[in-house]
């Protein structure tokens, strides 16, 4: 019985091929939300220090993505 393996994606193809355009947009959106979430969490650190909530970073990330998608000046936000 053979085990399944996940196929590999050619990185050059991923960066240039038209069929990966939506994937690149999603990666860009995620990257922006990650950086914004990090800045937000750093700014709130004085209030949240000593509190342990493992869902907090995920919830902040979700809010950052919703905020990005609410921006109607960005192409990705219009598509969602």
Buried (B, 14 or more C-beta within 10 A) or exposed (E): EEEEEEEEEEEEEEEEEEEBEEEEBEEEBBEBBBEBBBEBBEEEEEEEEEEEEEEEBEEBBEBBBEBBBEEEEBEBBEEE
